[in-house]
Amino acid sequence: MTNSALWLSQIQFFLSLGFLALFLVIELGLAWVLLFFKLCAHCSGQPAWTTAYRFWVRVFALAFVLTFASSMPVLIQFGSLWPSLMDKIGEIAGPLLAASIVTTFIFKSCFLGAMLFGQSRISDRMHTLVVFMVAVGVTLAAWWMVILLSWMQTPDGANMIDGQYHVISWADVLFNPSAGWYAALFAISAALTVAFLMLGVTAGQTLRRPPDESERLVFKTALVVAMVAVLLQGVAGWGAAAVIARHQPAKAAATAAYWHSGVQPGLVLFGWPDTASQRNRYAWEWRHAGGRWLGRDDKGQLQGLDHFSGKIPPVALVFWSFRLTVLVGLLMTLASWLTYFRVRKKHYDPSMLSVRWRRFLRLMMFSGWLGSLTGLAYSLFGLYPYAVNQTVSFYEIAGTTDWTVLLGAGVVYLLFYAALMLGFLQLLRHIARYGVVPVARRRGRA
């Protein structure tokens, strides 16, 4: 396969996996937020919590449908773009993908219908239990996929024999070195995405009318979740960086734009990595502060990109995707904590914020999506040229499809995802504007 076709295959797969991730984080985050709303309504008896649940369960339903629909192209592209991948890692990937699919179908068939349509037909306590089971099911379905992606970053618990991976210990596969950190980062990303979505929607609603009690409760809940999640994100990011330095030194060197082994590294905050000249143009760096997150060889010497000649990821893409992820995280930190200091003495009423700040929160509505996409790009493209770290390369598993076909298919996928995204945004706008409107049925009418 030519280099152009290989890159088009990776871009197409990233496009599909990224679209799936956008709605999976909303589904996962809202599943637990809805459970919190149900528990608060059950324990306090305040109808405002029930109103908040009824509003956001509609967004959850939309996200669930789009997650389920967008998972199909990802599964298809496993075979169409990388036809030899399952031959090499099928003993690990097959059971994990099957577990994710089976978990999704079981919880969808057993609990999702009762959650969405059975609230008036079962007791409140039983319905709360159903919401809890849906949250558990969504979490398990996502966890299997996170395990597979993390295992491909840090393969453990399996040996490659005659070009195929064979499981030695499922415990080591499931709890590979990066599994915990990737699961934590994914859960935090879901929390931040949902928190800023709720903050943005609620702030936008107050620009048209005064908020009711349920909207104030939603705003307070989202603000607390955002404040806690941004702090946990820093801890999880620190731990993941240590694992990358140890198990993926080429990605660590590309992240730092560290070209030459043995040279005292600086922490490059911004700049443009020039692969041709192997230096950083227009670099703004913190001198002698960049060695903490770099890999070391057996002699303890820092490993630069020259140590991985011919097997380095796209340095500029890895460098900037990481920094964009950090910038989005810092922006969300400032937005959440500054909002807290502005409303903490005003009963967390979003209408007490200035119009300009509420517009800013509405603009930040999808910042969690941006952070999720840049983080996914960093993980996937930082692994290049390998599909499984240091063992299976993309050149081994790529198909023979012509680049023109891949380009045409990529454009079709892009248009399809754009149509789905526009539909979701339009429905979200309608729900945010008109809220929960009960539908009265009359005899003889549908």
C-alpha positions as CSV (number, residue, x, y, z in Angstrom):
1,M,0.0,0.0,0.0
2,T,1.3,3.5,-0.9
3,N,2.0,6.0,1.9
4,S,-0.9,8.2,0.7
5,A,-3.4,5.3,0.9
6,L,-2.1,4.4,4.3
7,W,-2.6,7.9,5.7
8,L,-6.1,8.1,4.1
9,S,-6.9,4.8,5.8
10,Q,-5.8,6.1,9.2
11,I,-7.7,9.4,8.7
12,Q,-10.9,7.5,7.8
13,F,-10.6,5.3,10.8
14,F,-9.9,8.2,13.1
15,L,-12.9,10.0,11.6
16,S,-15.2,7.1,12.4
17,L,-13.7,6.3,15.8
18,G,-13.8,10.0,16.7
19,F,-17.4,10.4,15.8
20,L,-18.2,7.3,17.9
21,A,-16.2,8.8,20.8
22,L,-18.1,12.1,20.7
23,F,-21.5,10.5,21.5
24,L,-20.1,7.7,23.7
25,V,-18.7,10.2,26.2
26,I,-22.1,12.0,26.3
27,E,-23.9,8.7,26.8
28,L,-21.5,7.6,29.5
29,G,-21.5,10.9,31.4
30,L,-25.2,11.4,31.2
31,A,-26.0,7.8,32.3
32,W,-24.4,8.6,35.7
33,V,-25.8,12.1,35.9
34,L,-29.3,10.8,35.3
35,L,-28.8,8.3,38.1
36,F,-27.8,11.2,40.4
37,F,-30.9,13.1,39.4
38,K,-33.1,10.1,40.2
39,L,-31.5,9.5,43.5
40,C,-31.9,13.1,44.5
41,A,-35.5,13.1,43.4
42,H,-36.1,9.9,45.4
43,C,-34.4,11.0,48.5
44,S,-35.5,14.7,48.6
45,G,-38.9,14.5,47.0
46,Q,-38.2,17.8,45.1
47,P,-40.0,17.7,41.8
48,A,-37.3,19.9,40.3
49,W,-34.9,16.9,40.2
50,T,-37.5,14.9,38.3
51,T,-37.9,17.7,35.8
52,A,-34.1,17.8,35.3
53,Y,-34.1,14.1,34.8
54,R,-36.9,14.2,32.2
55,F,-35.1,17.0,30.3
56,W,-31.7,15.3,30.1
57,V,-32.9,11.8,29.5
58,R,-34.0,12.9,26.0
59,V,-30.4,14.0,25.3
60,F,-29.2,10.7,26.6
61,A,-31.6,8.9,24.2
62,L,-30.3,10.8,21.2
63,A,-26.7,10.1,22.2
64,F,-27.4,6.4,22.6
65,V,-28.9,6.1,19.2
66,L,-26.0,7.9,17.5
67,T,-23.5,5.9,19.5
68,F,-25.1,2.7,18.4
69,A,-25.3,3.8,14.8
70,S,-21.7,5.1,14.6
71,S,-20.3,1.9,16.1
72,M,-21.2,0.0,13.0
73,P,-18.7,1.8,10.6
74,V,-15.9,1.3,13.2
75,L,-16.5,-2.5,13.3
76,I,-16.7,-2.6,9.5
77,Q,-13.5,-0.7,9.0
78,F,-11.6,-3.1,11.3
79,G,-12.0,-5.6,8.4
80,S,-12.0,-3.3,5.4
81,L,-9.1,-1.0,6.2
82,W,-7.0,-3.4,8.2
83,P,-7.8,-6.9,6.9
84,S,-4.8,-8.6,8.5
85,L,-5.3,-7.0,11.9
86,M,-7.7,-9.6,13.3
87,D,-5.4,-12.4,12.1
88,K,-2.7,-11.1,14.3
89,I,-4.6,-9.9,17.4
90,G,-7.9,-11.8,17.0
91,E,-7.4,-13.8,20.2
92,I,-7.4,-10.6,22.2
93,A,-9.6,-8.2,20.1
94,G,-12.3,-10.8,19.2
95,P,-13.4,-11.5,22.8
96,L,-13.2,-7.8,23.8
97,L,-15.2,-6.6,20.9
98,A,-17.7,-9.4,21.4
99,A,-18.0,-8.5,25.1
100,S,-18.7,-4.9,24.2
101,I,-21.4,-5.8,21.6
102,V,-23.1,-8.4,23.9
103,T,-23.1,-6.0,26.9
104,T,-24.7,-3.3,24.7
105,F,-27.4,-5.6,23.5
106,I,-28.2,-7.2,26.9
107,F,-28.6,-3.8,28.7
108,K,-30.4,-2.3,25.7
109,S,-32.9,-5.2,25.6
110,C,-33.3,-5.6,29.3
111,F,-33.2,-2.1,30.8
112,L,-33.1,0.7,28.3
113,G,-36.7,0.4,27.2
114,A,-37.9,0.4,30.8
115,M,-35.7,3.5,31.6
116,L,-37.0,5.5,28.6
117,F,-40.7,4.4,28.5
118,G,-41.5,2.7,31.7
119,Q,-41.3,5.4,34.3
120,S,-45.1,5.6,34.7
121,R,-45.5,1.8,34.7
122,I,-43.1,0.8,37.5
123,S,-42.4,2.1,41.0
124,D,-40.0,4.9,41.4
125,R,-37.6,2.7,43.3
126,M,-37.6,0.1,40.6
127,H,-37.1,2.8,37.9
128,T,-34.1,4.1,39.8
129,L,-32.6,0.6,39.8
130,V,-33.2,0.4,36.1
131,V,-31.4,3.7,35.5
132,F,-28.5,2.3,37.6
133,M,-28.3,-0.8,35.5
134,V,-28.2,1.2,32.3
135,A,-25.3,3.3,33.7
136,V,-23.5,0.1,34.6
137,G,-24.2,-1.4,31.2
138,V,-22.9,1.7,29.3
139,T,-19.8,1.8,31.5
140,L,-19.0,-1.9,30.8
141,A,-19.6,-1.6,27.1
142,A,-17.2,1.4,26.9
143,W,-14.7,-0.3,29.3
144,W,-14.1,-3.3,26.9
145,M,-13.2,-0.9,24.1
146,V,-10.9,1.2,26.3
147,I,-9.2,-2.1,27.3
148,L,-8.6,-3.0,23.7
149,L,-7.2,0.4,22.8
150,S,-5.0,0.6,25.9
151,W,-3.7,-3.0,25.2
152,M,-2.7,-1.9,21.7
153,Q,-0.7,0.9,23.3
154,T,0.9,-1.3,26.0
155,P,0.5,-5.0,25.0
156,D,0.8,-7.3,28.0
157,G,-0.4,-10.7,28.9
158,A,0.1,-12.2,25.4
159,N,3.0,-13.5,23.3
160,M,3.4,-13.3,19.6
161,I,4.0,-16.7,18.1
162,D,4.4,-17.1,14.3
163,G,3.0,-13.6,13.7
164,Q,0.0,-14.0,15.9
165,Y,-0.7,-12.9,19.5
166,H,-1.7,-15.7,21.9
167,V,-3.1,-14.9,25.4
168,I,-1.0,-16.0,28.3
169,S,-2.9,-14.2,31.1
170,W,-6.2,-12.5,30.6
171,A,-5.7,-10.6,33.9
172,D,-2.6,-9.0,32.4
173,V,-4.4,-8.2,29.2
174,L,-7.3,-6.6,31.1
175,F,-5.1,-4.7,33.5
176,N,-2.2,-3.8,31.2
177,P,0.1,-1.0,32.2
178,S,-2.0,1.8,30.6
179,A,-5.5,0.4,31.1
180,G,-6.2,2.1,34.4
181,W,-5.0,5.5,33.2
182,Y,-6.8,5.3,29.9
183,A,-10.1,4.3,31.7
184,A,-9.7,7.2,34.1
185,L,-9.0,9.7,31.3
186,F,-12.0,8.4,29.4
187,A,-14.3,8.7,32.4
188,I,-13.0,12.2,33.2
189,S,-13.5,13.2,29.6
190,A,-17.1,12.0,29.7
191,A,-17.7,13.9,32.9
192,L,-16.2,17.1,31.5
193,T,-18.1,16.8,28.2
194,V,-21.4,16.4,29.9
195,A,-20.7,19.0,32.6
196,F,-19.9,21.7,30.0
197,L,-22.8,20.6,27.8
198,M,-25.1,21.2,30.7
199,L,-23.5,24.5,31.7
200,G,-23.7,25.7,28.1
201,V,-27.3,24.7,27.6
202,T,-28.4,26.2,30.9
203,A,-26.5,29.4,30.4
204,G,-28.1,29.7,26.9
205,Q,-31.6,29.2,28.3
206,T,-31.1,32.1,30.8
207,L,-30.3,34.4,27.9
208,R,-34.0,34.0,26.8
209,R,-35.8,33.7,30.1
210,P,-35.3,33.4,33.9
211,P,-34.2,29.9,35.0
212,D,-36.5,27.7,37.0
213,E,-35.5,25.6,40.0
214,S,-34.6,22.5,37.9
215,E,-32.2,24.5,35.7
216,R,-30.5,26.0,38.7
217,L,-30.0,22.5,40.1
218,V,-28.6,21.3,36.8
219,F,-26.2,24.3,36.6
220,K,-24.9,23.6,40.2
221,T,-24.5,19.9,39.5
222,A,-22.6,20.5,36.3
223,L,-20.4,23.1,37.9
224,V,-19.4,20.8,40.7
225,V,-18.7,17.9,38.3
226,A,-16.6,20.2,36.1
227,M,-14.5,21.6,39.0
228,V,-13.7,18.1,40.3
229,A,-13.1,16.6,36.9
230,V,-10.6,19.2,35.8
231,L,-8.5,18.5,38.9
232,L,-8.7,14.7,38.4
233,Q,-7.7,15.2,34.8
234,G,-4.4,16.6,35.8
235,V,-3.7,13.6,38.1
236,A,-4.7,11.1,35.4
237,G,-2.7,12.9,32.8
238,W,0.4,12.9,34.9
239,G,0.1,9.1,35.5
240,A,-0.5,8.4,31.8
241,A,2.6,10.5,30.9
242,A,4.8,8.3,33.1
243,V,3.4,5.1,31.4
244,I,4.1,6.6,28.0
245,A,7.6,7.5,28.9
246,R,8.3,4.0,30.0
247,H,6.5,1.9,27.3
248,Q,6.2,4.3,24.4
249,P,9.5,6.4,24.4
250,A,9.1,7.4,20.7
251,K,5.7,9.0,21.5
252,A,7.2,10.7,24.5
253,A,10.0,12.1,22.4
254,A,7.6,13.3,19.7
255,T,5.4,14.9,22.4
256,A,8.4,16.8,23.7
257,A,9.9,17.4,20.2
258,Y,13.2,16.0,21.6
259,W,15.4,15.2,18.6
260,H,18.8,14.3,19.8
261,S,19.5,11.7,22.5
262,G,21.9,12.8,25.3
263,V,21.2,16.5,24.9
264,Q,19.9,18.3,28.0
265,P,16.2,18.7,27.1
266,G,14.1,21.8,27.6
267,L,10.3,21.8,28.0
268,V,9.1,23.1,24.7
269,L,5.8,24.9,25.4
270,F,5.2,26.1,21.8
271,G,7.0,25.9,18.6
272,W,7.0,24.1,15.2
273,P,8.9,20.8,15.0
274,D,10.8,20.6,11.7
275,T,11.4,16.9,10.8
276,A,13.6,17.8,7.8
277,S,16.1,19.8,9.9
278,Q,15.4,17.9,13.2
279,R,15.0,21.1,15.2
280,N,12.2,23.2,16.6
281,R,11.5,26.5,14.9
282,Y,10.2,29.5,16.8
283,A,10.5,27.4,20.0
284,W,9.4,28.9,23.3
285,E,10.8,26.6,26.0
286,W,11.5,26.2,29.6
287,R,15.2,25.3,29.8
288,H,16.4,22.0,31.3
289,A,12.8,21.1,32.4
290,G,11.8,18.5,29.8
291,G,13.5,15.3,31.0
292,R,10.8,14.1,33.4
293,W,8.5,12.6,30.8
294,L,11.0,11.2,28.4
295,G,12.0,7.5,28.0
296,R,15.4,6.2,29.0
297,D,17.5,3.3,27.6
298,D,19.2,0.6,29.6
299,K,22.0,2.9,30.6
300,G,19.7,5.6,31.8
301,Q,20.3,7.9,28.9
302,L,17.3,10.0,27.6
303,Q,16.0,8.7,24.3
304,G,15.5,11.2,21.5
305,L,13.8,10.8,18.2
306,D,17.2,9.9,16.6
307,H,17.0,6.7,18.6
308,F,14.0,5.6,16.6
309,S,15.1,6.4,13.1
310,G,12.5,5.3,10.5
311,K,10.0,4.4,13.2
312,I,8.9,7.7,14.6
313,P,5.3,9.1,14.7
314,P,4.3,12.3,12.9
315,V,6.1,14.7,15.2
316,A,4.1,17.9,14.5
317,L,0.8,16.1,14.7
318,V,1.6,14.4,18.0
319,F,3.3,17.6,19.4
320,W,0.3,19.8,18.7
321,S,-2.5,17.4,19.5
322,F,-1.1,17.0,23.0
323,R,-0.8,20.8,23.5
324,L,-4.3,21.4,22.2
325,T,-5.6,18.8,24.7
326,V,-3.7,20.6,27.5
327,L,-4.9,24.0,26.4
328,V,-8.5,22.9,26.3
329,G,-8.1,21.4,29.7
330,L,-6.7,24.6,31.1
331,L,-9.5,26.6,29.5
332,M,-12.1,24.4,31.1
333,T,-10.3,24.7,34.5
334,L,-10.4,28.5,34.3
335,A,-14.0,28.5,33.1
336,S,-15.3,26.2,35.8
337,W,-13.5,27.7,38.8
338,L,-14.1,31.3,37.7
339,T,-17.8,30.5,37.3
340,Y,-17.8,29.0,40.8
341,F,-16.3,32.1,42.4
342,R,-18.9,34.3,40.6
343,V,-22.0,32.3,41.6
344,R,-21.2,30.7,44.9
345,K,-22.7,33.5,46.9
346,K,-25.7,33.9,44.5
347,H,-27.3,30.4,45.1
348,Y,-25.7,29.1,41.9
349,D,-28.1,31.0,39.8
350,P,-26.7,31.3,36.3
351,S,-28.9,34.3,35.5
352,M,-26.8,36.3,38.0
353,L,-23.8,36.0,35.7
354,S,-23.1,38.7,33.2
355,V,-24.5,38.3,29.7
356,R,-21.0,38.1,28.3
357,W,-20.0,35.3,30.7
358,R,-23.1,33.3,29.9
359,R,-22.3,33.6,26.2
360,F,-18.8,32.4,27.0
361,L,-20.2,29.3,28.8
362,R,-22.5,28.7,25.8
363,L,-19.5,28.9,23.6
364,M,-17.7,26.4,25.8
365,M,-20.6,23.9,25.4
366,F,-18.6,21.5,23.2
367,S,-15.2,22.1,24.7
368,G,-15.3,18.5,26.0
369,W,-15.8,17.2,22.5
370,L,-12.7,19.1,21.3
371,G,-10.6,17.8,24.2
372,S,-11.8,14.2,23.5
373,L,-10.9,14.5,19.8
374,T,-7.4,15.9,20.3
375,G,-6.8,13.3,23.0
376,L,-7.8,10.5,20.7
377,A,-5.7,11.9,17.9
378,Y,-2.7,12.0,20.3
379,S,-3.3,8.4,21.3
380,L,-3.8,7.0,17.8
381,F,-1.3,8.9,15.7
382,G,1.3,8.8,18.5
383,L,1.4,5.0,18.0
384,Y,2.4,5.2,14.4
385,P,3.9,3.4,12.5
386,Y,2.5,0.6,14.8
387,A,-1.0,-0.6,15.3
388,V,0.2,-2.6,18.3
389,N,3.1,-1.0,20.0
390,Q,6.5,-2.1,18.7
391,T,5.2,-5.4,17.2
392,V,2.5,-5.0,14.5
393,S,2.9,-2.1,12.0
394,F,0.3,-0.6,9.8
395,Y,2.2,-1.7,6.8
396,E,1.7,-5.3,7.7
397,I,-2.1,-5.1,8.2
398,A,-3.1,-2.5,5.6
399,G,-5.3,-3.6,2.7
400,T,-4.7,-3.0,-1.0
401,T,-7.5,-0.5,-1.7
402,D,-6.6,2.3,-4.1
403,W,-6.2,5.8,-2.5
404,T,-8.9,7.2,-4.8
405,V,-11.4,4.8,-3.4
406,L,-10.3,5.6,0.2
407,L,-10.6,9.3,-0.5
408,G,-14.1,8.9,-2.0
409,A,-15.2,6.7,1.0
410,G,-13.8,9.2,3.4
411,V,-15.8,12.0,1.8
412,V,-19.0,10.0,2.0
413,Y,-18.4,9.1,5.7
414,L,-17.7,12.8,6.4
415,L,-20.9,13.9,4.8
416,F,-22.9,11.2,6.6
417,Y,-21.4,12.2,10.0
418,A,-22.0,15.8,9.3
419,A,-25.7,15.1,8.6
420,L,-26.0,13.2,11.8
421,M,-24.2,15.9,13.7
422,L,-26.5,18.6,12.3
423,G,-29.5,16.5,13.3
424,F,-28.3,16.1,16.8
425,L,-27.5,19.8,17.2
426,Q,-30.9,20.8,15.8
427,L,-32.7,18.4,18.2
428,L,-30.6,19.6,21.1
429,R,-31.5,23.2,20.2
430,H,-35.2,22.4,20.1
431,I,-35.1,20.6,23.4
432,A,-33.2,23.5,25.0
433,R,-35.6,26.1,23.7
434,Y,-38.9,24.3,24.4
435,G,-38.0,22.0,27.3
436,V,-40.1,19.0,28.2
437,V,-43.5,19.5,26.6
438,P,-46.0,16.8,27.6
439,V,-48.0,15.4,24.7
440,A,-51.7,15.0,25.4
441,R,-53.4,12.3,23.4
442,R,-57.0,12.5,22.5
443,R,-59.2,9.6,21.8
444,G,-59.2,8.8,18.1
445,R,-56.0,10.6,17.4
446,A,-52.4,9.3,17.2
